[in-house]
Amino acid sequence: MPIYEFRCTCGHTFEKLCRSSDPTNPACPKCGGVSEKVFSSFSVGRSAPATGCGMGEAQPGG
Ligand SMILES: [Zn+2]
């Protein structure tokens, strides 16, 4: 069974087994609040490749 990750409004993240995309989200085991499904799209590593966006070549301003 696939494991989905949920995130509560309180900030608590937990995983839960789901047989099939359940229409309802599980309650937060910590505070019992509403949780939202989290898609593991962005993996660890928040270092984005900085693109050229700064002072580079000096132009001979006249
Ligand atoms: Zn919570």
N, CA, C, O and the ligand as a Tripos MOL2 file, in Angstrom:
@<TRIPOS>MOLECULE
protein
  249   247    63     0     0
PROTEIN
NO_CHARGES

@<TRIPOS>ATOM
      1 N           0.8470   -1.2060    0.0000 N.3       1 MET1
      2 CA          0.0000    0.0000    0.0000 C.3       1 MET1
      3 C           0.8710    1.2400    0.0000 C.2       1 MET1
      4 O           1.9110    1.2900    0.6560 O.2       1 MET1
      5 N           0.4420    2.2080   -0.7240 N.am      2 PRO2
      6 CA          1.2300    3.4480   -0.8020 C.3       2 PRO2
      7 C           1.1220    4.2620    0.4680 C.2       2 PRO2
      8 O           0.0840    4.2850    1.1300 O.2       2 PRO2
      9 N           2.1880    4.9120    0.7860 N.am      3 ILE3
     10 CA          2.1870    5.7520    1.9820 C.3       3 ILE3
     11 C           2.1470    7.2140    1.5550 C.2       3 ILE3
     12 O           2.9860    7.6820    0.7860 O.2       3 ILE3
     13 N           1.1780    7.8970    2.0590 N.am      4 TYR4
     14 CA          1.0550    9.3080    1.7410 C.3       4 TYR4
     15 C           1.4840   10.1430    2.9450 C.2       4 TYR4
     16 O           1.3580    9.7450    4.1030 O.2       4 TYR4
     17 N           1.9860   11.2940    2.6110 N.am      5 GLU5
     18 CA          2.4240   12.1860    3.6760 C.3       5 GLU5
     19 C           1.4180   13.3180    3.8340 C.2       5 GLU5
     20 O           0.9510   13.9140    2.8630 O.2       5 GLU5
     21 N           1.1130   13.5820    5.0700 N.am      6 PHE6
     22 CA          0.1530   14.6450    5.3440 C.3       6 PHE6
     23 C           0.7830   15.6780    6.2560 C.2       6 PHE6
     24 O           1.6470   15.3790    7.0800 O.2       6 PHE6
     25 N           0.3280   16.8730    6.0820 N.am      7 ARG7
     26 CA          0.8400   17.9510    6.9260 C.3       7 ARG7
     27 C          -0.3380   18.6780    7.5590 C.2       7 ARG7
     28 O          -1.2910   19.0690    6.8850 O.2       7 ARG7
     29 N          -0.2450   18.8440    8.8560 N.am      8 CYS8
     30 CA         -1.3190   19.5100    9.5710 C.3       8 CYS8
     31 C          -1.0770   21.0120    9.5870 C.2       8 CYS8
     32 O           0.0280   21.4980    9.3460 O.2       8 CYS8
     33 N          -2.1500   21.7170    9.8800 N.am      9 THR9
     34 CA         -2.0230   23.1690    9.9280 C.3       9 THR9
     35 C          -1.1150   23.6010   11.0670 C.2       9 THR9
     36 O          -0.5810   24.7100   11.0660 O.2       9 THR9
     37 N          -0.9450   22.6990   12.0530 N.am     10 CYS10
     38 CA         -0.0870   23.0190   13.1920 C.3      10 CYS10
     39 C           1.3790   22.8550   12.8230 C.2      10 CYS10
     40 O           2.2710   23.2780   13.5580 O.2      10 CYS10
     41 N           1.6100   22.2400   11.6810 N.am     11 GLY11
     42 CA          2.9860   22.0660   11.2400 C.3      11 GLY11
     43 C           3.4710   20.6420   11.4010 C.2      11 GLY11
     44 O           4.5620   20.2930   10.9510 O.2      11 GLY11
     45 N           2.6620   19.8250   12.0390 N.am     12 HIS12
     46 CA          3.0710   18.4410   12.2620 C.3      12 HIS12
     47 C           2.8880   17.6280   10.9760 C.2      12 HIS12
     48 O           1.8410   17.6830   10.3300 O.2      12 HIS12
     49 N           3.9070   16.8940   10.6330 N.am     13 THR13
     50 CA          3.8380   16.0690    9.4360 C.3      13 THR13
     51 C           3.8510   14.5970    9.8230 C.2      13 THR13
     52 O           4.6240   14.1660   10.6790 O.2      13 THR13
     53 N           2.9910   13.8510    9.1820 N.am     14 PHE14
     54 CA          2.9290   12.4270    9.4900 C.3      14 PHE14
     55 C           2.5740   11.6590    8.2330 C.2      14 PHE14
     56 O           2.0340   12.1980    7.2670 O.2      14 PHE14
     57 N           2.9010   10.3740    8.2870 N.am     15 GLU15
     58 CA          2.6000    9.5200    7.1470 C.3      15 GLU15
     59 C           1.4690    8.5710    7.4950 C.2      15 GLU15
     60 O           1.2600    8.2030    8.6510 O.2      15 GLU15
     61 N           0.7610    8.1970    6.4710 N.am     16 LYS16
     62 CA         -0.3560    7.2980    6.7090 C.3      16 LYS16
     63 C          -0.5700    6.4230    5.4850 C.2      16 LYS16
     64 O          -0.4240    6.8540    4.3410 O.2      16 LYS16
     65 N          -0.9170    5.1870    5.7710 N.am     17 LEU17
     66 CA         -1.1660    4.2610    4.6760 C.3      17 LEU17
     67 C          -2.5590    4.4850    4.1110 C.2      17 LEU17
     68 O          -3.5340    4.5990    4.8530 O.2      17 LEU17
     69 N          -2.6360    4.5440    2.8160 N.am     18 CYS18
     70 CA         -3.9220    4.7610    2.1800 C.3      18 CYS18
     71 C          -4.1350    3.6840    1.1230 C.2      18 CYS18
     72 O          -3.3150    3.4910    0.2250 O.2      18 CYS18
     73 N          -5.2390    3.0050    1.2570 N.am     19 ARG19
     74 CA         -5.5410    1.9630    0.2770 C.3      19 ARG19
     75 C          -5.6650    2.5840   -1.1080 C.2      19 ARG19
     76 O          -5.0310    2.1540   -2.0720 O.2      19 ARG19
     77 N          -6.4790    3.5780   -1.1660 N.am     20 SER20
     78 CA         -6.6610    4.2880   -2.4330 C.3      20 SER20
     79 C          -6.9980    5.7340   -2.1170 C.2      20 SER20
     80 O          -7.6550    6.0450   -1.1240 O.2      20 SER20
     81 N          -6.5360    6.5830   -2.9750 N.am     21 SER21
     82 CA         -6.7410    8.0170   -2.7360 C.3      21 SER21
     83 C          -8.0550    8.2730   -2.0070 C.2      21 SER21
     84 O          -9.1240    8.3510   -2.6120 O.2      21 SER21
     85 N          -7.9390    8.3980   -0.7110 N.am     22 ASP22
     86 CA         -9.1340    8.6580    0.0790 C.3      22 ASP22
     87 C          -9.6050   10.0920   -0.1370 C.2      22 ASP22
     88 O          -8.7990   11.0160   -0.2430 O.2      22 ASP22
     89 N         -10.8960   10.2560   -0.1980 N.am     23 PRO23
     90 CA        -11.4400   11.5900   -0.4040 C.3      23 PRO23
     91 C         -11.2580   12.4610    0.8230 C.2      23 PRO23
     92 O         -11.2260   13.6890    0.7400 O.2      23 PRO23
     93 N         -11.1410   11.7980    1.9600 N.am     24 THR24
     94 CA        -10.9970   12.5630    3.1930 C.3      24 THR24
     95 C          -9.5920   12.4180    3.7530 C.2      24 THR24
     96 O          -8.9720   11.3600    3.6460 O.2      24 THR24
     97 N          -9.1090   13.4740    4.3390 N.am     25 ASN25
     98 CA         -7.7750   13.4290    4.9110 C.3      25 ASN25
     99 C          -7.8420   13.0060    6.3750 C.2      25 ASN25
    100 O          -8.7870   13.3400    7.0890 O.2      25 ASN25
    101 N          -6.8420   12.2780    6.8000 N.am     26 PRO26
    102 CA         -6.7930   11.8390    8.1910 C.3      26 PRO26
    103 C          -6.5520   13.0010    9.1310 C.2      26 PRO26
    104 O          -5.9550   14.0130    8.7640 O.2      26 PRO26
    105 N          -7.0230   12.8340   10.3340 N.am     27 ALA27
    106 CA         -6.8390   13.8860   11.3250 C.3      27 ALA27
    107 C          -5.4290   13.8220   11.8970 C.2      27 ALA27
    108 O          -4.8000   12.7660   11.9590 O.2      27 ALA27
    109 N          -4.9690   14.9740   12.3040 N.am     28 CYS28
    110 CA         -3.6200   15.0430   12.8560 C.3      28 CYS28
    111 C          -3.5640   14.2640   14.1740 C.2      28 CYS28
    112 O          -4.3590   14.5130   15.0810 O.2      28 CYS28
    113 N          -2.6210   13.3210   14.2760 N.am     29 PRO29
    114 CA         -2.4930   12.5140   15.4960 C.3      29 PRO29
    115 C          -1.9640   13.3180   16.6650 C.2      29 PRO29
    116 O          -1.8970   12.8320   17.7930 O.2      29 PRO29
    117 N          -1.5960   14.5320   16.3860 N.am     30 LYS30
    118 CA         -1.0220   15.3590   17.4390 C.3      30 LYS30
    119 C          -2.0580   16.2960   18.0470 C.2      30 LYS30
    120 O          -2.2280   16.3670   19.2640 O.2      30 LYS30
    121 N          -2.7350   17.0030   17.1680 N.am     31 CYS31
    122 CA         -3.7190   17.9530   17.6690 C.3      31 CYS31
    123 C          -5.1220   17.6350   17.1570 C.2      31 CYS31
    124 O          -6.1080   18.2010   17.6300 O.2      31 CYS31
    125 N          -5.2000   16.7240   16.1870 N.am     32 GLY32
    126 CA         -6.5030   16.3380   15.6660 C.3      32 GLY32
    127 C          -7.0570   17.3640   14.6950 C.2      32 GLY32
    128 O          -8.2580   17.4100   14.4270 O.2      32 GLY32
    129 N          -6.1710   18.1720   14.1830 N.am     33 GLY33
    130 CA         -6.6000   19.1940   13.2420 C.3      33 GLY33
    131 C          -6.7160   18.6460   11.8340 C.2      33 GLY33
    132 O          -6.5740   17.4480   11.5890 O.2      33 GLY33
    133 N          -6.9780   19.5580   10.9250 N.am     34 VAL34
    134 CA         -7.1260   19.1640    9.5300 C.3      34 VAL34
    135 C          -5.7540   19.0640    8.8780 C.2      34 VAL34
    136 O          -4.8840   19.9070    9.0930 O.2      34 VAL34
    137 N          -5.5800   18.0280    8.0850 N.am     35 SER35
    138 CA         -4.3010   17.8320    7.4240 C.3      35 SER35
    139 C          -4.4670   17.8780    5.9140 C.2      35 SER35
    140 O          -5.5520   17.6670    5.3730 O.2      35 SER35
    141 N          -3.3760   18.1560    5.2700 N.am     36 GLU36
    142 CA         -3.3990   18.2130    3.8180 C.3      36 GLU36
    143 C          -2.3490   17.2720    3.2690 C.2      36 GLU36
    144 O          -1.2800   17.0860    3.8510 O.2      36 GLU36
    145 N          -2.6790   16.6910    2.1450 N.am     37 LYS37
    146 CA         -1.7390   15.7470    1.5440 C.3      37 LYS37
    147 C          -0.5250   16.4900    1.0040 C.2      37 LYS37
    148 O          -0.6340   17.5450    0.3790 O.2      37 LYS37
    149 N           0.6190   15.9070    1.2660 N.am     38 VAL38
    150 CA          1.8560   16.5340    0.8140 C.3      38 VAL38
    151 C           2.4510   15.6960   -0.3010 C.2      38 VAL38
    152 O           2.6030   14.4810   -0.1750 O.2      38 VAL38
    153 N           2.7740   16.3430   -1.3610 N.am     39 PHE39
    154 CA          3.3680   15.6290   -2.4830 C.3      39 PHE39
    155 C           4.8930   15.7090   -2.3900 C.2      39 PHE39
    156 O           5.4860   16.7850   -2.3160 O.2      39 PHE39
    157 N           5.4860   14.5380   -2.3980 N.am     40 SER40
    158 CA          6.9440   14.5010   -2.2720 C.3      40 SER40
    159 C           7.5970   14.9130   -3.5810 C.2      40 SER40
    160 O           8.3940   14.1870   -4.1760 O.2      40 SER40
    161 N           7.2210   16.1050   -3.9970 N.am     41 SER41
    162 CA          7.7830   16.6020   -5.2610 C.3      41 SER41
    163 C           9.1560   17.2080   -5.0150 C.2      41 SER41
    164 O          10.1310   16.9440   -5.7170 O.2      41 SER41
    165 N           9.1740   18.0340   -3.9790 N.am     42 PHE42
    166 CA         10.4340   18.6820   -3.6520 C.3      42 PHE42
    167 C          11.1640   17.8610   -2.6160 C.2      42 PHE42
    168 O          10.7120   17.7450   -1.4760 O.2      42 PHE42
    169 N          12.2530   17.3080   -2.9910 N.am     43 SER43
    170 CA         13.0330   16.4930   -2.0650 C.3      43 SER43
    171 C          13.9660   17.3830   -1.2590 C.2      43 SER43
    172 O          14.0620   18.5900   -1.4830 O.2      43 SER43
    173 N          14.6500   16.7480   -0.3120 N.am     44 VAL44
    174 CA         15.5540   17.5280    0.5210 C.3      44 VAL44
    175 C          16.5970   18.2230   -0.3440 C.2      44 VAL44
    176 O          17.0550   17.6840   -1.3510 O.2      44 VAL44
    177 N          16.9510   19.3990    0.0620 N.am     45 GLY45
    178 CA         17.9520   20.1380   -0.7110 C.3      45 GLY45
    179 C          17.3190   21.3760   -1.2990 C.2      45 GLY45
    180 O          16.7470   21.3480   -2.3890 O.2      45 GLY45
    181 N          17.4290   22.4540   -0.5650 N.am     46 ARG46
    182 CA         16.7930   23.6750   -1.0380 C.3      46 ARG46
    183 C          17.8010   24.6000   -1.7050 C.2      46 ARG46
    184 O          17.6010   25.8120   -1.7740 O.2      46 ARG46
    185 N          18.8690   24.0190   -2.1870 N.am     47 SER47
    186 CA         19.8820   24.8490   -2.8250 C.3      47 SER47
    187 C          19.6350   24.8970   -4.3310 C.2      47 SER47
    188 O          19.9960   23.9810   -5.0710 O.2      47 SER47
    189 N          19.0340   25.9470   -4.7440 N.am     48 ALA48
    190 CA         18.7250   26.0770   -6.1580 C.3      48 ALA48
    191 C          19.9150   26.6670   -6.9040 C.2      48 ALA48
    192 O          20.6310   27.5190   -6.3770 O.2      48 ALA48
    193 N          20.1140   26.2180   -8.1010 N.am     49 PRO49
    194 CA         21.2280   26.7400   -8.9080 C.3      49 PRO49
    195 C          21.0040   28.1940   -9.2700 C.2      49 PRO49
    196 O          20.1710   28.5240  -10.1130 O.2      49 PRO49
    197 N          21.7510   29.0360   -8.6280 N.am     50 ALA50
    198 CA         21.5980   30.4680   -8.8790 C.3      50 ALA50
    199 C          22.0380   30.8020  -10.3020 C.2      50 ALA50
    200 O          23.1470   30.4910  -10.7360 O.2      50 ALA50
    201 N          21.1320   31.4330  -10.9860 N.am     51 THR51
    202 CA         21.4570   31.8190  -12.3620 C.3      51 THR51
    203 C          22.0530   33.2240  -12.4000 C.2      51 THR51
    204 O          21.8830   34.0130  -11.4700 O.2      51 THR51
    205 N          22.7150   33.5030  -13.4330 N.am     52 GLY52
    206 CA         23.3520   34.8140  -13.5690 C.3      52 GLY52
    207 C          22.3700   35.9320  -13.3120 C.2      52 GLY52
    208 O          21.4280   36.1530  -14.0730 O.2      52 GLY52
    209 N          22.6100   36.6160  -12.2450 N.am     53 CYS53
    210 CA         21.7150   37.7230  -11.9280 C.3      53 CYS53
    211 C          22.4660   38.7070  -11.0400 C.2      53 CYS53
    212 O          22.1090   38.9250   -9.8820 O.2      53 CYS53
    213 N          23.4830   39.2780  -11.5930 N.am     54 GLY54
    214 CA         24.2480   40.2070  -10.7830 C.3      54 GLY54
    215 C          25.2420   40.9590  -11.6450 C.2      54 GLY54
    216 O          25.1920   40.9090  -12.8740 O.2      54 GLY54
    217 N          26.1290   41.6450  -10.9870 N.am     55 MET55
    218 CA         27.1180   42.4130  -11.7350 C.3      55 MET55
    219 C          28.1770   41.4800  -12.3160 C.2      55 MET55
    220 O          28.7790   40.6790  -11.6020 O.2      55 MET55
    221 N          28.3810   41.5950  -13.5690 N.am     56 GLY56
    222 CA         29.3470   40.7180  -14.1980 C.3      56 GLY56
    223 C          30.4060   41.5340  -14.9140 C.2      56 GLY56
    224 O          31.4410   41.8770  -14.3410 O.2      56 GLY56
    225 N          30.1380   41.8350  -16.1560 N.am     57 GLU57
    226 CA         31.1100   42.6280  -16.8990 C.3      57 GLU57
    227 C          30.9030   44.1200  -16.7000 C.2      57 GLU57
    228 O          29.7750   44.6100  -16.6590 O.2      57 GLU57
    229 N          31.9960   44.8150  -16.5790 N.am     58 ALA58
    230 CA         31.9150   46.2560  -16.3670 C.3      58 ALA58
    231 C          31.9150   46.9850  -17.6990 C.2      58 ALA58
    232 O          32.8390   46.8540  -18.5020 O.2      58 ALA58
    233 N          30.8920   47.7290  -17.9080 N.am     59 GLN59
    234 CA         30.8210   48.4450  -19.1920 C.3      59 GLN59
    235 C          31.4850   49.8170  -19.0650 C.2      59 GLN59
    236 O          31.3360   50.5210  -18.0660 O.2      59 GLN59
    237 N          32.2060   50.1560  -20.0960 N.am     60 PRO60
    238 CA         32.9010   51.4530  -20.0900 C.3      60 PRO60
    239 C          31.9370   52.6210  -20.2520 C.2      60 PRO60
    240 O          31.8150   53.2110  -21.3260 O.2      60 PRO60
    241 N          31.2830   52.9230  -19.1920 N.am     61 GLY61
    242 CA         30.2890   54.0060  -19.2540 C.3      61 GLY61
    243 C          30.9680   55.3380  -19.6060 C.2      61 GLY61
    244 O          32.0160   55.6930  -19.0680 O.2      61 GLY61
    245 N          30.3610   56.0130  -20.4790 N.am     62 GLY62
    246 CA         31.0080   57.2200  -20.9120 C.3      62 GLY62
    247 C          30.4400   58.4940  -20.5340 C.2      62 GLY62
    248 O          30.9780   59.5410  -20.8940 O.2      62 GLY62
    249 ZN         -1.8110   19.0920   14.1120 Zn       63 ZN63
@<TRIPOS>BOND
     1     1     2 1
     2     2     3 1
     3     3     4 2
     4     3     5 am
     5     5     6 1
     6     6     7 1
     7     7     8 2
     8     7     9 am
     9     9    10 1
    10    10    11 1
    11    11    12 2
    12    11    13 am
    13    13    14 1
    14    14    15 1
    15    15    16 2
    16    15    17 am
    17    17    18 1
    18    18    19 1
    19    19    20 2
    20    19    21 am
    21    21    22 1
    22    22    23 1
    23    23    24 2
    24    23    25 am
    25    25    26 1
    26    26    27 1
    27    27    28 2
    28    27    29 am
    29    29    30 1
    30    30    31 1
    31    31    32 2
    32    31    33 am
    33    33    34 1
    34    34    35 1
    35    35    36 2
    36    35    37 am
    37    37    38 1
    38    38    39 1
    39    39    40 2
    40    39    41 am
    41    41    42 1
    42    42    43 1
    43    43    44 2
    44    43    45 am
    45    45    46 1
    46    46    47 1
    47    47    48 2
    48    47    49 am
    49    49    50 1
    50    50    51 1
    51    51    52 2
    52    51    53 am
    53    53    54 1
    54    54    55 1
    55    55    56 2
    56    55    57 am
    57    57    58 1
    58    58    59 1
    59    59    60 2
    60    59    61 am
    61    61    62 1
    62    62    63 1
    63    63    64 2
    64    63    65 am
    65    65    66 1
    66    66    67 1
    67    67    68 2
    68    67    69 am
    69    69    70 1
    70    70    71 1
    71    71    72 2
    72    71    73 am
    73    73    74 1
    74    74    75 1
    75    75    76 2
    76    75    77 am
    77    77    78 1
    78    78    79 1
    79    79    80 2
    80    79    81 am
    81    81    82 1
    82    82    83 1
    83    83    84 2
    84    83    85 am
    85    85    86 1
    86    86    87 1
    87    87    88 2
    88    87    89 am
    89    89    90 1
    90    90    91 1
    91    91    92 2
    92    91    93 am
    93    93    94 1
    94    94    95 1
    95    95    96 2
    96    95    97 am
    97    97    98 1
    98    98    99 1
    99    99   100 2
   100    99   101 am
   101   101   102 1
   102   102   103 1
   103   103   104 2
   104   103   105 am
   105   105   106 1
   106   106   107 1
   107   107   108 2
   108   107   109 am
   109   109   110 1
   110   110   111 1
   111   111   112 2
   112   111   113 am
   113   113   114 1
   114   114   115 1
   115   115   116 2
   116   115   117 am
   117   117   118 1
   118   118   119 1
   119   119   120 2
   120   119   121 am
   121   121   122 1
   122   122   123 1
   123   123   124 2
   124   123   125 am
   125   125   126 1
   126   126   127 1
   127   127   128 2
   128   127   129 am
   129   129   130 1
   130   130   131 1
   131   131   132 2
   132   131   133 am
   133   133   134 1
   134   134   135 1
   135   135   136 2
   136   135   137 am
   137   137   138 1
   138   138   139 1
   139   139   140 2
   140   139   141 am
   141   141   142 1
   142   142   143 1
   143   143   144 2
   144   143   145 am
   145   145   146 1
   146   146   147 1
   147   147   148 2
   148   147   149 am
   149   149   150 1
   150   150   151 1
   151   151   152 2
   152   151   153 am
   153   153   154 1
   154   154   155 1
   155   155   156 2
   156   155   157 am
   157   157   158 1
   158   158   159 1
   159   159   160 2
   160   159   161 am
   161   161   162 1
   162   162   163 1
   163   163   164 2
   164   163   165 am
   165   165   166 1
   166   166   167 1
   167   167   168 2
   168   167   169 am
   169   169   170 1
   170   170   171 1
   171   171   172 2
   172   171   173 am
   173   173   174 1
   174   174   175 1
   175   175   176 2
   176   175   177 am
   177   177   178 1
   178   178   179 1
   179   179   180 2
   180   179   181 am
   181   181   182 1
   182   182   183 1
   183   183   184 2
   184   183   185 am
   185   185   186 1
   186   186   187 1
   187   187   188 2
   188   187   189 am
   189   189   190 1
   190   190   191 1
   191   191   192 2
   192   191   193 am
   193   193   194 1
   194   194   195 1
   195   195   196 2
   196   195   197 am
   197   197   198 1
   198   198   199 1
   199   199   200 2
   200   199   201 am
   201   201   202 1
   202   202   203 1
   203   203   204 2
   204   203   205 am
   205   205   206 1
   206   206   207 1
   207   207   208 2
   208   207   209 am
   209   209   210 1
   210   210   211 1
   211   211   212 2
   212   211   213 am
   213   213   214 1
   214   214   215 1
   215   215   216 2
   216   215   217 am
   217   217   218 1
   218   218   219 1
   219   219   220 2
   220   219   221 am
   221   221   222 1
   222   222   223 1
   223   223   224 2
   224   223   225 am
   225   225   226 1
   226   226   227 1
   227   227   228 2
   228   227   229 am
   229   229   230 1
   230   230   231 1
   231   231   232 2
   232   231   233 am
   233   233   234 1
   234   234   235 1
   235   235   236 2
   236   235   237 am
   237   237   238 1
   238   238   239 1
   239   239   240 2
   240   239   241 am
   241   241   242 1
   242   242   243 1
   243   243   244 2
   244   243   245 am
   245   245   246 1
   246   246   247 1
   247   247   248 2
@<TRIPOS>SUBSTRUCTURE
     1 MET1         2 RESIDUE 1 A MET
     2 PRO2         6 RESIDUE 1 A PRO
     3 ILE3        10 RESIDUE 1 A ILE
     4 TYR4        14 RESIDUE 1 A TYR
     5 GLU5        18 RESIDUE 1 A GLU
     6 PHE6        22 RESIDUE 1 A PHE
     7 ARG7        26 RESIDUE 1 A ARG
     8 CYS8        30 RESIDUE 1 A CYS
     9 THR9        34 RESIDUE 1 A THR
    10 CYS10       38 RESIDUE 1 A CYS
    11 GLY11       42 RESIDUE 1 A GLY
    12 HIS12       46 RESIDUE 1 A HIS
    13 THR13       50 RESIDUE 1 A THR
    14 PHE14       54 RESIDUE 1 A PHE
    15 GLU15       58 RESIDUE 1 A GLU
    16 LYS16       62 RESIDUE 1 A LYS
    17 LEU17       66 RESIDUE 1 A LEU
    18 CYS18       70 RESIDUE 1 A CYS
    19 ARG19       74 RESIDUE 1 A ARG
    20 SER20       78 RESIDUE 1 A SER
    21 SER21       82 RESIDUE 1 A SER
    22 ASP22       86 RESIDUE 1 A ASP
    23 PRO23       90 RESIDUE 1 A PRO
    24 THR24       94 RESIDUE 1 A THR
    25 ASN25       98 RESIDUE 1 A ASN
    26 PRO26      102 RESIDUE 1 A PRO
    27 ALA27      106 RESIDUE 1 A ALA
    28 CYS28      110 RESIDUE 1 A CYS
    29 PRO29      114 RESIDUE 1 A PRO
    30 LYS30      118 RESIDUE 1 A LYS
    31 CYS31      122 RESIDUE 1 A CYS
    32 GLY32      126 RESIDUE 1 A GLY
    33 GLY33      130 RESIDUE 1 A GLY
    34 VAL34      134 RESIDUE 1 A VAL
    35 SER35      138 RESIDUE 1 A SER
    36 GLU36      142 RESIDUE 1 A GLU
    37 LYS37      146 RESIDUE 1 A LYS
    38 VAL38      150 RESIDUE 1 A VAL
    39 PHE39      154 RESIDUE 1 A PHE
    40 SER40      158 RESIDUE 1 A SER
    41 SER41      162 RESIDUE 1 A SER
    42 PHE42      166 RESIDUE 1 A PHE
    43 SER43      170 RESIDUE 1 A SER
    44 VAL44      174 RESIDUE 1 A VAL
    45 GLY45      178 RESIDUE 1 A GLY
    46 ARG46      182 RESIDUE 1 A ARG
    47 SER47      186 RESIDUE 1 A SER
    48 ALA48      190 RESIDUE 1 A ALA
    49 PRO49      194 RESIDUE 1 A PRO
    50 ALA50      198 RESIDUE 1 A ALA
    51 THR51      202 RESIDUE 1 A THR
    52 GLY52      206 RESIDUE 1 A GLY
    53 CYS53      210 RESIDUE 1 A CYS
    54 GLY54      214 RESIDUE 1 A GLY
    55 MET55      218 RESIDUE 1 A MET
    56 GLY56      222 RESIDUE 1 A GLY
    57 GLU57      226 RESIDUE 1 A GLU
    58 ALA58      230 RESIDUE 1 A ALA
    59 GLN59      234 RESIDUE 1 A GLN
    60 PRO60      238 RESIDUE 1 A PRO
    61 GLY61      242 RESIDUE 1 A GLY
    62 GLY62      246 RESIDUE 1 A GLY
    63 ZN63       249 GROUP 0 **** ****
